[in-house]
Amino acid sequence: MNPSARQWSAISIRAASGNQSGLVPPPTSSLICVAMRFSITMFAVMLVSFGAGYAVFRTRTGRTVAAVTEVAGWRLQSAVPADEDRREPEQKLDDLLALAAKPSSLTRDRALSAAISAMTAEDFRALVADPLAMSARFEKLSRDTQKMLAEAMMDRWLEIDADGALAWLKAPRVAAETALRPDQSFGMLSSLARWNPERLLELARAPAPRLDRSDAIYVAMEKLAANNPAEAQRKLATFDQEKDRRLAMQGFLSGWASVDPKATAVFARSLTDLATRKSGFLGAVYSAADKGSAAVAEIFQLLPEELRRYKWSGLSALALAQPAAARQLLGDLVSQQQLAAGNPDDAKGVSHNLGTNDPVATARWIDSWNDEMLTAVGSGFRLQFVQGWAESNPAAAFEWALAQSQRANTPADDLIRDALQLWLNDDRSAASAWIEALPAGKMRERASQALAEYLFQNGDSADAALAYSAGAAADTRGEVAQRFASAFANKDVSAAAEWSLTLPAGAARFNAIKATSSVWLAKDPRAAMAWFEQLPGGSDHDATASAFAAITVHADPSAAVEWVGQITDPKARADAAISVFEIWSWTDPQGARAWLRNLSGVDEHWKETYLRRAR
C-alpha cells in the first residue's frame, strides 16, 4: 500500500500550494426611507416610558434641578429652583450622559427627564459654542440613546429658547465643522418636526445646514402629511431639485400612510416611479398593521402584481401588533392561494415576530399545519419561529423543535441545532441536563449531535466527542461526523484521527476519516502518509484514499487515478471517481472521460448513465 513516486509528488505539490461609524445613512432610497420610518416607530414604542416621564415629570416639578444624591445607585434630583443651580453647563451635561449610560428603567428615565428640565437657555448656548466637542461626548452612548437625548434636549431648548435654538441651527457651518452625527441629527429633526415642520423645511434649505438636508426634508414632509395631507401634497410642487422632490415625496407618503394607509395605497398606484411606488405601499402595509387585519387585507387587495411579496411585510408588522390576527390572515391567504412564494426569506420576519410575541399559541397553530401550509411558508419559517421563541424561553423552544424534527418536510438538523444553540448560550447546565434526561431514542440522539457541535465550537473537544458518541446512531449519513472531524482536525489532527477510529463502521466513520485525511494531507503530507500506511484494508483505507484522490487531482490527475484504483468498495470508488472526473474535466475533458469509461470496479450501468448526463 505504499504510495508510488507519482502519488507522493502530487501530494507534496498540493500541500505546498496549500460605514465605519456604524451610523444610519440618510434616506437615499424609498426602501431605506420606509425602513427608517418603521424602525423609528418601533424605537418610539420602546422609549414611551421616557417620553411620558419627561412630559409628566416636567409638568409636576417645573424647573427643578439637582443637588445630586445617591438613591439605589442613581443620581437623582432634589427640588432646587433652576436659578439656584450652580453647576456649570459642562457638569450638567456630564451628569446627563452618566444617567443615559445606565440600563433603561423607569427610575433612570424619570431622572433623565429631571436632568433635561434643569437645563437653561444659557446652558444650551454655552454647550453649542463648540458643537463638535459636544457631539463627540455622546459617542459612547448607543445609537438609540443618542437619538433619544438629542430629541429630548432639542424639545427643551425649543420650549425655553426657540429663538436661540433656531439661530444656531440657521447659522452656516464653518469650514472646520462637520455636520452633527446622523443619530444626533435625526433626534433633533424629530423634535423640530413636531414643533414646526414648516420651519424645519426652511432650515433644510439654508446654505450648509447643520442638520442633514435629506433627512430634514424627509422628516418635515412626513410630519406635514400626517397633520394635513392636502397641504403637504401642495407643498410637493415647491421642490425644484429632483433629489429633494424624491425625498419630499417619500416623506409625504410615509406621513400620509400613518394616518390613512388605504388612501396612500390608492395614490401610490398612480405613481409611475417604481421606487416611489414601493415606498408608498410599504408605508401603507406597515401603518395598516396598527389598525388591524381588516386594514391590512384592504391594502393587500390594492397591491400591484409586481409587489405581491409585500404581503409578507404587512404580515410581519401585523404579527407584532396582533399575532392572532396575523396567523388567521396568513392561513386565509394560503388557502385562497393569494400569497406569492417570493424569496424564502420573506416569511422569516413573520415567524420571528410570532415567536417573540405569542409563541405558545403559534406553536399549536404550526402543529396543525398540513403539507400545503408547510410548502407555502417555506422551510425557514419554523427556524425563525424557534429563534424568536428562544429569546424568551429557550428550553420550551428547543423541546418543541425536537418534536417538530419528527415531522416530514422538516429541516430537522438545522431546527434542533439553532434551538439548542440559543438555549446553551442562555443556560448551558440546564440544557445539557435536559438532554441527558431524555429517554433513549431518536430525540436524544439528535439532541446529542447538536450538543456535540456546540461544545466543539466552544473549544470543549473532549466533551464534544462524548456527546457525539451518545447520538451517533442518528447521524445516518455521517454529515455531522464529517463537519465535526474537519473542525477537530484543524485544531488537533492526531486527536481527530484517533477519535475517527473509535466510531462504529458506517457512514459516520467513513466520512470522519475522509475529512481528517484531507486536513492532515494539507498540513503535513508525510505524517498523513504514515498514518495511511498503518491503516488496515477495507473502509478506513478506502476513506483515506478517497480524500487523497480528491486533493491530488488538482496537481496531478494521473496520481489521483492511482489513488482511486486502491479503493476496493464499488460505491466508494464511484464517489471518488466523480470527484476526480469533475476536477480533471476542467483541464482535460477528453482524457477524464476516457479514463472514467475504462474504469473497472464500479457498477457499469451507473457509469454509462453518469457519462451520458455529463455530456
C-alpha positions in Angstrom: 0.0 0.0 0.0 3.0 2.4 -0.2 2.3 5.4 -2.4 4.1 5.5 -5.8 6.6 8.2 -6.6 3.9 9.9 -8.8 1.4 9.9 -5.9 3.9 11.2 -3.4 5.0 14.0 -5.8 1.4 15.1 -6.3 0.7 15.1 -2.6 3.8 17.3 -2.0 2.8 19.8 -4.7 -0.8 20.1 -3.5 0.3 20.6 0.2 2.8 23.4 -0.8 0.1 25.3 -2.7 -2.0 24.9 0.1 -19.8 52.7 7.4 -17.1 52.9 9.8 -19.1 54.7 12.4 -22.0 52.3 12.0 -24.5 55.1 11.9 -27.6 55.1 9.7 -27.1 56.9 6.4 -29.6 59.4 5.1 -32.7 58.1 3.3 -31.4 57.9 -0.2 -33.9 55.3 -1.5 -37.6 54.6 -0.9 -36.9 51.3 0.8 -34.4 52.8 3.2 -36.8 55.7 4.0 -39.7 53.3 4.8 -37.4 51.0 6.8 -36.1 54.0 8.8 -39.7 55.2 9.5 -40.6 51.7 10.7 -37.5 51.3 12.9 -38.2 54.8 14.4 -41.8 53.7 15.1 -40.6 50.6 17.0 -38.0 52.7 18.8 -40.6 55.2 19.9 -42.6 52.4 21.4 -39.6 51.2 23.4 -39.0 54.7 24.7 -42.5 55.6 25.7 -41.7 55.4 29.4 -39.0 58.1 28.9 -41.3 60.3 26.8 -44.1 60.0 29.3 -41.7 60.6 32.2 -40.3 63.7 30.6 -43.7 65.2 29.9 -45.3 64.3 33.2 -42.3 64.9 35.5 -41.6 68.3 33.8 -45.2 69.3 34.4 -45.3 68.3 38.0 -41.9 69.7 39.1 -41.4 72.7 36.9 -37.9 74.0 36.7 -36.3 71.8 39.4 -32.7 70.6 39.3 -30.3 68.5 41.2 -28.4 68.7 44.4 -27.1 65.2 43.4 -27.9 62.5 45.8 -27.3 58.7 45.6 -30.6 56.7 45.8 -30.2 53.0 45.0 -27.2 53.8 42.8 -28.9 56.5 40.8 -28.0 60.2 40.6 -31.4 61.7 41.3 -32.7 65.3 41.5 -33.9 67.0 44.7 -36.1 70.0 44.3 -33.8 73.0 43.9 -35.0 76.0 41.9 -33.4 76.3 38.4 -32.0 79.7 39.1 -30.2 78.4 42.2 -28.4 75.6 40.4 -24.7 76.5 40.5 -23.4 73.7 38.3 -21.6 74.6 35.1 -23.2 73.6 31.8 -20.4 71.1 31.2 -21.2 69.4 34.6 -24.9 69.3 33.8 -24.1 67.5 30.5 -21.7 65.1 32.3 -24.4 64.2 34.8 -26.9 63.8 32.0 -24.6 61.5 30.0 -23.8 59.4 33.1 -27.5 58.8 33.6 -28.1 58.0 30.0 -25.4 55.3 30.1 -27.3 53.4 32.8 -29.6 50.5 31.8 -33.0 51.5 30.8 -35.6 51.7 33.6 -38.4 53.9 34.7 -36.2 55.2 37.5 -33.5 56.2 35.1 -36.0 57.8 32.7 -37.5 59.9 35.4 -34.0 61.1 36.4 -33.2 61.9 32.8 -36.4 64.0 32.4 -35.5 65.9 35.6 -31.9 66.5 34.4 -33.1 67.8 31.0 -35.6 70.0 32.7 -32.7 71.5 34.7 -31.0 72.9 31.6 -31.4 76.6 30.8 -31.1 78.7 27.7 -27.7 79.7 28.8 -26.6 76.1 29.2 -27.6 75.2 25.7 -26.0 78.3 24.2 -22.7 77.6 26.1 -22.7 73.9 25.0 -23.2 74.5 21.3 -20.4 77.0 21.2 -18.3 74.0 20.4 -20.7 71.6 18.6 -18.0 69.1 17.6 -16.9 68.7 21.2 -20.4 68.3 22.4 -21.3 65.8 19.7 -18.2 63.7 20.4 -19.2 63.3 24.1 -22.3 61.4 23.0 -20.3 58.8 21.1 -20.0 56.3 23.9 -23.8 56.0 24.1 -25.8 53.6 21.9 -27.2 55.0 18.7 -30.8 54.8 20.0 -29.8 56.7 23.2 -28.1 59.4 21.1 -31.3 59.9 19.2 -33.4 60.0 22.3 -31.2 62.5 24.1 -30.8 64.8 21.0 -34.6 64.8 20.6 -35.4 65.5 24.2 -32.8 68.2 24.6 -34.0 69.9 21.4 -37.5 69.7 22.8 -36.3 71.5 26.0 -34.3 74.2 24.1 -37.3 75.0 21.8 -39.5 75.2 24.8 -37.4 77.8 26.7 -35.4 79.5 23.9 -36.8 78.9 20.5 -35.1 81.9 19.0 -31.7 80.8 20.3 -32.2 77.3 19.0 -33.2 78.4 15.5 -30.4 81.0 15.3 -27.9 78.3 16.0 -29.5 75.9 13.5 -29.7 78.5 10.8 -26.1 79.6 11.1 -24.0 78.1 8.3 -21.3 75.6 9.4 -17.8 76.9 9.3 -15.2 75.2 7.2 -13.7 73.2 10.1 -17.0 72.0 11.4 -18.8 68.9 10.1 -22.5 68.1 10.3 -23.7 66.5 13.5 -23.6 62.7 13.8 -26.6 61.2 11.9 -28.2 59.7 15.1 -27.9 63.0 17.0 -29.1 65.0 13.9 -32.1 62.7 13.4 -33.2 63.1 17.0 -33.2 66.9 16.6 -35.2 66.6 13.4 -38.0 64.7 15.1 -38.2 67.4 17.7 -38.2 70.2 15.2 -40.8 68.4 13.0 -43.2 68.2 15.9 -42.6 71.8 16.9 -42.9 73.3 13.4 -42.4 71.3 10.2 -42.6 74.4 8.0 -39.7 76.0 9.8 -37.8 72.7 9.5 -38.1 72.9 5.8 -36.7 76.4 5.8 -33.7 75.2 7.8 -33.2 72.3 5.4 -32.9 74.8 2.5 -30.4 77.0 4.3 -26.8 77.0 3.0 -24.5 74.4 4.7 -27.2 73.5 7.2 -26.1 71.9 10.5 -28.8 69.2 10.1 -28.7 66.8 7.2 -30.6 68.2 4.3 -32.0 64.9 3.1 -33.2 63.8 6.5 -34.7 67.2 7.2 -36.8 67.3 4.1 -38.0 63.7 4.6 -38.9 64.2 8.3 -40.6 67.6 7.7 -42.7 66.3 4.9 -43.6 63.3 6.9 -44.9 65.4 9.7 -46.7 67.8 7.4 -48.5 64.9 5.7 -49.5 63.4 9.0 -51.0 66.7 10.1 -52.5 67.9 6.8 -52.2 65.6 3.7 -53.7 68.1 1.3 -51.4 70.9 2.3 -48.4 68.6 2.2 -49.3 67.4 -1.3 -49.4 71.1 -2.4 -46.0 71.6 -0.8 -44.5 68.9 -3.1 -44.7 71.3 -6.0 -42.3 73.7 -4.3 -39.3 71.4 -4.7 -37.4 72.1 -7.9 -34.5 69.7 -7.5 -35.0 66.1 -8.4 -33.3 64.6 -5.3 -35.2 67.0 -3.0 -38.5 66.2 -4.7 -38.0 62.5 -4.4 -37.2 62.7 -0.7 -40.2 65.0 -0.2 -42.4 62.5 -1.9 -41.1 59.7 0.2 -41.6 61.6 3.4 -45.1 62.6 2.3 -46.1 59.0 1.6 -44.8 57.9 4.9 -46.6 60.5 6.9 -49.9 60.1 5.0 -49.7 56.3 5.4 -49.5 56.8 9.2 -53.0 58.4 9.2 -54.7 56.9 6.1 -52.9 53.8 4.7 -55.7 52.9 2.3 -55.7 56.4 0.7 -51.9 56.3 0.5 -52.0 52.9 -1.3 -54.6 54.2 -3.8 -52.4 57.2 -4.5 -49.3 55.0 -4.8 -50.9 53.0 -7.6 -51.0 56.2 -9.7 -47.2 56.8 -9.4 -45.0 55.8 -12.3 -41.7 55.8 -10.5 -41.2 52.2 -9.2 -39.1 53.2 -6.2 -41.6 55.7 -5.0 -44.5 53.3 -5.5 -42.6 50.8 -3.3 -42.2 53.4 -0.7 -45.9 54.2 -0.7 -47.0 50.6 -0.5 -44.6 49.7 2.2 -45.6 52.6 4.3 -49.2 51.6 3.8 -48.8 48.0 4.8 -46.8 48.8 7.9 -49.3 51.5 9.0 -52.3 49.3 8.3 -50.9 46.7 10.7 -51.6 49.2 13.6 -55.2 49.3 12.6 -55.8 45.5 12.4 -56.1 42.7 9.9 -59.1 44.2 8.0 -57.0 47.3 7.2 -54.0 45.1 6.2 -56.3 42.9 3.9 -57.5 46.1 2.2 -54.0 47.1 1.3 -53.2 43.6 0.1 -56.1 43.9 -2.4 -54.6 47.1 -3.8 -51.0 45.8 -4.3 -50.0 45.6 -7.9 -48.8 42.2 -9.2 -45.1 43.1 -9.0 -45.4 44.0 -5.3 -47.4 41.0 -4.1 -44.5 39.9 -1.9 -45.1 42.9 0.2 -47.8 40.9 1.8 -45.1 39.3 3.9 -44.1 42.8 5.1 -47.7 43.5 6.2 -48.0 40.2 7.9 -44.7 40.7 9.7 -45.9 44.1 11.1 -49.3 42.6 12.0 -47.5 39.8 13.9 -46.0 42.5 16.1 -49.3 44.2 16.8 -51.9 41.4 16.7 -50.3 37.9 16.4 -53.6 36.0 16.4 -54.9 38.2 13.5 -51.6 37.6 11.7 -52.0 33.8 12.0 -55.6 34.0 10.7 -54.8 36.2 7.8 -51.7 34.1 6.8 -53.8 30.9 6.9 -56.6 32.6 4.8 -54.1 33.8 2.2 -52.6 30.3 1.8 -55.9 28.6 1.5 -57.0 31.1 -1.1 -53.7 30.8 -2.9 -53.2 34.6 -2.7 -49.7 34.5 -1.2 -46.8 34.7 -3.6 -43.9 32.5 -2.5 -41.3 35.1 -3.4 -37.9 34.9 -1.7 -37.6 32.2 1.0 -36.5 34.9 3.4 -39.9 36.7 3.0 -41.7 34.7 5.7 -38.9 35.0 8.3 -40.0 38.3 9.7 -43.5 37.0 10.3 -42.3 33.8 12.0 -39.7 35.5 14.2 -42.3 38.1 15.4 -44.8 35.4 16.2 -42.1 33.5 18.1 -41.3 36.7 20.1 -44.9 37.8 20.8 -47.1 34.7 21.0 -45.1 31.5 20.9 -47.3 29.0 22.7 -50.4 29.7 20.6 -48.3 29.9 17.4 -46.7 26.5 18.2 -50.1 24.9 18.5 -51.1 26.5 15.2 -47.9 25.2 13.4 -48.6 21.7 14.8 -51.9 21.8 12.9 -50.4 22.6 9.5 -50.9 20.4 6.5 -48.3 19.9 3.7 -49.8 22.8 1.7 -49.1 25.2 4.5 -45.6 23.9 5.1 -44.8 24.4 1.4 -46.3 27.8 1.2 -44.3 29.4 4.1 -41.0 27.7 3.3 -38.5 25.7 5.3 -37.1 28.7 7.1 -40.4 29.6 8.8 -40.0 27.2 11.7 -36.3 28.0 12.2 -37.0 31.7 12.6 -40.0 31.0 14.9 -37.8 28.9 17.2 -35.2 31.6 17.3 -37.8 34.2 18.3 -39.3 31.9 20.9 -35.9 31.1 22.3 -35.3 34.8 23.1 -37.8 34.4 26.0 -37.9 30.7 26.7 -35.1 28.7 25.1 -36.0 25.4 26.9 -39.6 25.4 25.6 -38.4 26.4 22.1 -35.9 23.5 22.0 -38.4 20.9 23.3 -40.8 22.0 20.6 -38.1 21.9 17.9 -37.2 18.3 18.9 -40.9 17.3 18.5 -41.1 19.1 15.1 -38.0 17.2 13.9 -40.0 14.1 13.7 -42.3 15.6 11.0 -41.9 15.2 7.3 -40.6 18.2 5.3 -38.7 19.5 8.3 -35.0 20.7 8.2 -34.6 18.7 11.4 -30.8 19.1 12.0 -30.9 22.9 11.4 -34.0 23.3 13.6 -32.6 21.4 16.5 -29.1 22.9 16.2 -30.4 26.5 16.1 -32.8 26.0 19.0 -30.2 24.3 21.2 -27.5 26.9 20.4 -29.8 29.6 21.8 -30.6 27.5 24.9 -27.0 26.6 25.6 -25.9 30.2 25.3 -28.6 31.1 27.8 -28.1 28.3 30.3 -25.6 25.6 29.3 -26.0 23.5 32.5 -29.8 23.3 32.2 -29.8 22.5 28.5 -27.2 19.7 29.0 -29.0 18.2 31.9 -32.3 18.2 30.0 -30.7 16.3 27.1 -29.1 13.7 29.4 -32.5 13.1 31.0 -34.1 12.3 27.6 -35.1 8.6 27.1 -33.1 6.6 24.6 -34.3 7.2 21.1 -34.1 9.5 18.1 -34.9 12.7 20.0 -31.9 12.1 22.4 -29.6 11.1 19.5 -30.5 14.3 17.6 -30.1 16.5 20.6 -26.7 14.9 21.5 -25.5 15.6 18.0 -26.4 19.3 18.3 -24.8 19.4 21.7 -21.6 17.9 20.3 -21.3 20.6 17.6 -21.9 23.4 20.2 -19.3 22.0 22.6 -16.7 21.7 19.9 -17.3 25.2 18.6 -16.7 26.4 22.1 -13.4 24.6 22.5 -14.5 21.6 24.5 -13.4 18.8 22.3 -13.4 16.0 24.9 -17.0 16.5 26.0 -18.0 17.1 22.4 -16.6 13.7 21.4 -18.6 12.1 24.2 -21.8 13.9 23.3 -21.4 12.9 19.6 -21.0 9.2 20.6 -24.2 9.4 22.5 -26.1 10.5 19.4 -24.0 8.8 16.7 -26.9 6.5 15.7 -28.9 9.5 14.4 -26.1 10.6 12.1 -27.1 8.0 9.4 -25.4 9.9 6.6 -22.3 10.9 8.5 -22.8 14.6 7.8 -22.3 15.7 11.4 -19.3 13.4 11.8 -17.7 14.9 8.7 -18.2 18.5 10.0 -17.0 17.6 13.4 -13.9 15.7 12.2 -12.9 18.5 9.8 -13.1 21.2 12.6 -11.5 18.8 15.1 -8.6 18.1 12.7 -7.9 21.8 12.1 -7.3 22.1 15.9 -5.6 18.7 16.6 -5.3 16.4 13.7 -3.8 13.5 15.6 -6.7 13.6 18.1 -9.2 13.8 15.3 -7.7 10.8 13.7 -7.8 8.8 16.9 -11.4 9.9 17.5 -12.5 8.9 14.0 -11.2 5.4 14.5 -13.4 5.0 17.6 -16.6 5.3 15.6 -18.5 2.2 14.6 -18.3 1.1 11.0 -20.6 3.1 8.7 -21.1 6.4 7.0 -20.1 8.4 10.0 -16.7 6.7 10.5 -16.0 6.8 6.7 -16.7 10.5 6.4 -14.8 11.3 9.6 -11.7 9.5 8.4 -12.0 11.1 5.0 -12.4 14.6 6.4 -9.4 14.1 8.8 -7.3 12.7 6.0 -7.9 15.8 3.9 -6.9 18.2 6.6 -3.9 16.1 7.6 -2.6 15.9 4.0 -2.8 19.7 3.6 -1.0 20.2 7.0 1.7 17.5 6.9 1.8 15.2 3.9 4.5 12.9 5.4 2.6 12.4 8.6 -0.7 11.8 6.7 1.0 9.2 4.5 2.5 7.5 7.6 -1.0 7.2 9.1 -2.4 5.9 5.8 0.2 3.1 5.6 -0.7 1.7 9.1 -4.4 1.6 8.3 -5.8 -1.9 7.6 -7.6 -2.5 4.3 -11.3 -2.0 4.0 -13.4 1.0 4.6 -10.8 3.0 6.6 -8.3 2.6 3.8 -10.9 3.5 1.2 -11.9 6.7 3.1 -8.3 7.9 3.2 -7.6 7.0 -0.4 -10.8 8.9 -1.5 -9.5 12.0 0.4 -6.1 11.8 -1.2 -7.5 11.3 -4.7 -9.7 14.4 -4.3 -6.7 16.5 -3.3 -4.0 15.2 -5.6 -6.2 15.6 -8.8 -5.5 19.3 -8.7 -1.8 18.8 -9.1 -1.6 15.5 -10.9 -4.7 13.7 -12.3 -2.6 10.6 -13.0 -1.7 10.3 -9.3 -5.3 10.7 -8.4 -6.2 7.9 -10.8 -3.8 5.6 -8.9 -5.5 6.5 -5.6 -8.9 5.7 -7.0 -7.5 2.4 -8.1 -6.7 1.5 -4.5 -10.3 1.8 -3.3 -12.0 -1.6 -3.0 -15.6 -0.7 -2.3 -17.5 -0.1 -5.6 -19.7 2.7 -4.2 -16.7 4.5 -2.5 -14.7 4.0 -5.7 -17.5 5.5 -7.8 -17.9 8.5 -5.4 -14.1 9.2 -5.6 -14.2 8.8 -9.4 -16.8 11.5 -9.6 -14.6 13.9 -7.6 -11.6 13.2 -9.8 -13.6 13.3 -13.1 -15.2 16.7 -12.3 -12.0 18.4 -11.5 -9.9 16.8 -14.2 -12.6 17.7 -16.8 -11.7 21.4 -16.3 -8.3 20.9 -17.9 -8.7 17.8 -20.0 -12.3 16.7 -20.6 -11.4 14.1 -23.2 -8.8 12.5 -21.0 -11.1 12.5 -18.0 -13.9 10.9 -20.0 -11.7 8.2 -21.5 -10.4 7.3 -18.0 -13.8 7.0 -16.5 -15.2 5.0 -19.4 -12.4 2.4 -18.8 -12.6 2.4 -15.0 -13.2 -1.0 -13.5 -14.6 -2.0 -10.1 -17.7 0.2 -10.4 -21.3 -0.5 -11.4 -21.3 -0.5 -15.2 -24.9 0.8 -15.5 -24.1 3.7 -13.1 -21.0 4.5 -15.2 -22.8 4.7 -18.5 -25.7 6.7 -17.0 -23.3 9.2 -15.4 -21.3 9.7 -18.6 -24.5 10.4 -20.6 -25.5 13.1 -18.1 -22.0 14.6 -18.1 -22.0 15.5 -21.7 
